[in-house]
Amino acid sequence: MPIALTSRQRARLKARAHALEPTVQIGQAEVSDTVVAEVDRSLTAHGLIKAKLAGGRDERDSLAKTLSERTDATIVQQVGRIVILWRPRPDDEPLDD
């Protein structure tokens, strides 16, 4: 289950993600097990990632939601074709309010 973030926590994560480049690019096809595995691997390694989505607005929203659910990550922000996903790692510092 994705973690609910406060506006302050969300702002901190967006600030940390600003300098990141997209680590995963996802095409217009459905989210495959391979894509989910790659996003999961990136989240395990980094905790906070950007992904670049293809398709129309509704397709991108659907892709982002599916990725979030299948990787147990939280959508921090979605702007255009870029989605920022976050999943806490055991060695991460807790997000303070």
QUIPE-V243375 format. One record per residue. N is the residue number from 0. RES is the residue in one small letter. SS is DSSP state (H for helix, E for strand, - for the rest). PHI is phi in whole degrees, 0 to 359 (999 if undefined). Layout:
N;RES;SS;PHI + N;RES;SS;PHI
//
This chain:
0;m;-;999 + 1;p;-;300 + 2;i;-;276 + 3;a;-;281 + 4;l;-;252 + 5;t;-;282 + 6;s;H;296 + 7;r;H;292 + 8;q;H;296 + 9;r;H;299 + 10;a;H;296 + 11;r;H;296 + 12;l;H;294 + 13;k;H;296 + 14;a;H;296 + 15;r;H;295 + 16;a;H;278 + 17;h;-;305 + 18;a;-;277 + 19;l;-;285 + 20;e;-;261 + 21;p;-;301 + 22;t;-;267 + 23;v;E;227 + 24;q;E;244 + 25;i;E;241 + 26;g;-;282 + 27;q;-;283 + 28;a;-;290 + 29;e;-;300 + 30;v;-;287 + 31;s;-;273 + 32;d;H;299 + 33;t;H;295 + 34;v;H;295 + 35;v;H;299 + 36;a;H;297 + 37;e;H;292 + 38;v;H;295 + 39;d;H;299 + 40;r;H;297 + 41;s;H;294 + 42;l;H;294 + 43;t;H;295 + 44;a;H;284 + 45;h;H;246 + 46;g;-;84 + 47;l;E;231 + 48;i;E;223 + 49;k;E;250 + 50;a;E;231 + 51;k;E;256 + 52;l;E;251 + 53;a;-;253 + 54;g;-;105 + 55;g;-;283 + 56;r;H;303 + 57;d;H;295 + 58;e;H;296 + 59;r;H;295 + 60;d;H;299 + 61;s;H;295 + 62;l;H;299 + 63;a;H;297 + 64;k;H;295 + 65;t;H;297 + 66;l;H;300 + 67;s;H;300 + 68;e;H;292 + 69;r;H;284 + 70;t;H;254 + 71;d;-;60 + 72;a;-;250 + 73;t;E;255 + 74;i;E;281 + 75;v;E;280 + 76;q;E;201 + 77;q;E;225 + 78;v;E;232 + 79;g;-;59 + 80;r;-;269 + 81;i;E;253 + 82;v;E;237 + 83;i;E;255 + 84;l;E;245 + 85;w;E;223 + 86;r;-;219 + 87;p;-;296 + 88;r;-;259 + 89;p;-;301 + 90;d;-;267 + 91;d;-;284 + 92;e;-;287 + 93;p;-;293 + 94;l;-;281 + 95;d;-;268 + 96;d;-;274
//
